Amino acid sequence: MKKNKAAASSVMLRQKPIKQRILSNWQLYLMLLIPVILTIIYKYIPMYGIQIAFRDFKTGSMWKAEWVGLKWFKRFFTSPNCWRMIKNTLLLNFYGLLWSFPIPVILALMINQLRFKRFKRITQTVLYAPHFISIMVVCGMIRIFLSPSGGLINLIAGTQIDFLTEASAFRTIFISSGIWQDAGWGIIVYMATLSNIDTSQYEAAKIDGASMFQRIRHIDIPELVPIMVLQLIMCAGGIMNVGFEKVWLLQTDLNKATSDVISVYVYQQGIEGAKYSYSTAIGLFNTAVNLLLLIVVNRIAKKLSDVSFV
């Protein structure tokens, strides 16, 4: 009965003219207006400055800068380290996604099986805590742990290796430290999804003799699949974005073969070198690749699982 009333009221609401709906709910539309204005000011208006990538802008008015077309894009693609930076950026993100994406799901499934609420809260707090540590502090901890003289890793291994000067070790250090810092925070969405599962499903499964792993496989995982797909789509949309601060703080002259990424190069060219047009062109290329990947992954996900953004 209640469902029928709710459905009838929603139909009546849709039949009202737009003006009448706005007037009857003006407080809600007023609240909505604030984030819309902020989004337009800080997200859409600055996009007008993208044309700097196609001009020879130095200082002064953007309108007086000479229009040079694709000059800066050609310079980037013909630069000596271009393909190395693109390769490093893609590999860091791809390996990071490959190793870090399943871990929050596994942790959420494990924590969901804990029956002692106090222990469960303590475990979640311990896992969340690293997310709130500053990147600078994390990089300082990494340098201390990996120090060739007195570092914890070298003491355990009985060696004196400076891992941060090893190009082959940079990706492992970057990805593993990222997993430690963000895996706990990543379980929040999955834990919220699992908490909404009807407990009667677990009770029925127990009565039917289902083991813990069978309950996880047939109840928990199917509930997590839609949110996992959405998370994967969002991660794929940022696959060309590497955390600039962390790479910058861990980079050395000896590990540049694997740590030289686009975000650091944009900083060096734009902020340090004052090459605004050149750095904008590189950033625009980065964004275009992310957008393309987002569309492709979204369409693949829609075909395979019927889950997508649009």
Steps between C-alpha positions, in 0.01 A plus 500: 500500500780737597687418178193582293459836676868583448477407130184711457660802670812472281281490187311808620830679567627427148178635350547841667656776286870566558433851628255372760741229611780755543274734700378223729854375567695826468709430812641180348573668167669788684728253679573329168591834344806545724697191382392566140643854512822380665539227238454749217746749652776256594454223242347634179619862475871403539456263204496811281873531574570172320567706189835593657614158376454628144663842556851623574410640841771640725368786713238770467174460312406161361323670207821661377691171494574365153290204382739211424260206454647161589857624544527404869347158447755429225781616727384264775468196273844565348672560837763236592322369811140524377427132449692404813279732706181369340615141556593564864171680568294219349695220669494661843123542482433164336706303752356712781146422384581132449636454854308756702148459360422150641649564846222730637243245380679214678542707818132598496394136462730396785389777737135427422549150643618631838237450768655699788386857434767666712782307329337579166502876573861489619605312185326753277660794686848347469446449125359852448779679693777497231271690260521809721881507507653774285670389178815681614500305826441172314792570267718585802405167658581318175843662485571401862383140456699460177814680616816301418639584845266388777182467292254236623491310168878484474531393864255213444664396171853554629590723204599861435308576182370849421170390348399853394795513261390175334278573199366143507374544859319833459167360373487241779570767763246743354219245460550310827511821706186618319319178588600536866376858511173477304373141519327556835326813379388321185296245695246759621277475192514121501425480873198727451375272222545186710323658797184541286472129423191343657616279790223252418707392198786395730260320733339312212844406364609369842183290527577354156847408625701761305854554627652844560674497161180396326312788665770741387494362147123487451380793717775755565685505169188534277395798712843660458529450122311819393699729732824322403429570132426868571821530703695337218354744248600797716851361551538443126399863440803616697753248374722778360501686833788410730531662842745781424611567858598142577696450179670837545606420857627149421664577166880497469732541205568124505138381491371734227484211254180387675397808702498758221124561454288761324375679814854573619600619152200736489607649835858544384401664172209710627599611850879480493552581132206743457407328173128543551380414150720193477395362840131572426526305175648200684230519767230519230642190332497322837135593557399393149651153551321466837169598340549250217584220745198588714265473201652172380494331843148629565373343176679171566355487853152571367521212253647252748307583817225751409658746745618840378484874569271570205 
